Amino acid sequence: MKESMVEDGVSLYLGDSVKILKSGLIAKGSVNLIFADPPYNIKKKFAQGVLSWPSDEEYVEWCKTWLDSCIDLLADNGSFYLMGATQFMPFLDIYLREKIEIKSRIVWSYDSSGVQAKSHYGSMYEPIFFMVKNPKNYVFNADDIRVEAKTGSKRKLIDYRKDPPQPYNTTKIPGNVWEFPRVRYRMPEYEEHPTQKPEALLERVILASSNEGDLVLDPFAGTFSTCAVAKRLKRRTIGIDMAEEYFKIGLRRVLGKSEYKGEQLIKPEKSTKRRNSRN
């Protein structure tokens, strides 16, 4: 671990996630909720460069090392959400189902209004596993994540199968296809990161699978969105990232720090560079 900042129920760490997860710094059985969004091994360029593995097999083996650590850290009633590239999730599915209960396989669906594929069907979704350590005892706050049931709220239909007949419910628990827009340039939550996840998605995860005061861990924190949302929702939180540029985002965004090693932590202006490139 290179740097750390622990303050007001928030612990931010700069370093190798695999090493930190195994270090004993986080007590086994202490984490109520994990949201893991690791590098996908699809040659995305991050602050520290392009992260890729020599082979698909080596990437999957790397995932197994930290997945095992995450499961060890989960409380008995803990939940674990995992995101990943579509081509690798089947291998992780087979591995994980022997170690933890996979309750739902979720599709995060989004619009792709930018560059479109011309020789194949472009990607417009990412998979998410919702897993629990103990299928008989886990947190799921259904009423905190209800959404509009369009059949009941808009069409005013009557369910005649019931006796007596009753209107359809106006709200429901979300299914396993989630529609949230991707984080776009100029959105208030936007940070300089190639795979930033929307706060609305993280809010659903945290509200559903943790309670106030619970501990939420993000081992690949990136822009530290998970930690920011967890703190706003009155959870304790741990975020880890190996890139100093992203660690600085966490200090600013989650802990409100304005300085790091003499450097002013200011969110970059959104406009000048890109606006000029369009002129």
WORAPE-V399370 format. One record per backbone hydrogen bond with DSSP energy under -1.0 kcal/mol. CO is the residue of the C=O (numbers start at 1). NH is the residue of the N-H. If there is no record, write none. Layout:
CO&NH, CO&NH
This chain:
3&14, 5&12, 7&10, 9&237, 10&7, 11&239, 12&5, 13&241, 14&2, 14&3, 16&20, 17&21, 18&22, 27&30, 31&75, 32&79, 33&217, 34&81, 36&83, 44&51, 46&49, 49&46, 55&59, 56&60, 57&61, 58&62, 59&63, 60&64, 61&65, 62&66, 63&67, 64&68, 65&69, 66&70, 67&71, 68&72, 69&73, 70&74, 72&29, 73&31, 75&78, 77&139, 78&133, 79&34, 80&131, 81&36, 82&129, 85&88, 85&89, 88&92, 89&93, 90&94, 91&95, 92&96, 93&97, 96&99, 96&100, 101&132, 104&130, 106&128, 107&178, 108&126, 109&180, 124&110, 126&108, 127&84, 128&106, 129&82, 130&103, 130&104, 131&80, 132&101, 134&137, 140&142, 141&144, 142&145, 147&172, 149&153, 150&154, 150&155, 151&157, 157&168, 159&162, 159&166, 166&159, 170&149, 172&147, 176&107, 178&109, 184&187, 187&190, 191&193, 198&202, 199&203, 200&204, 201&205, 202&206, 203&207, 204&208, 205&209, 208&141, 211&214, 214&236, 215&32, 215&33, 216&238, 217&35, 218&240, 221&224, 224&228, 225&229, 226&230, 227&231, 228&232, 229&233, 230&235, 231&234, 234&213, 236&216, 237&11, 238&218, 239&13, 240&221, 241&15, 243&247, 244&248, 245&249, 246&250, 247&251, 248&252, 249&253, 250&254, 250&255, 251&257, 258&265, 260&263, 263&260, 264&266, 271&275, 272&276, 273&277
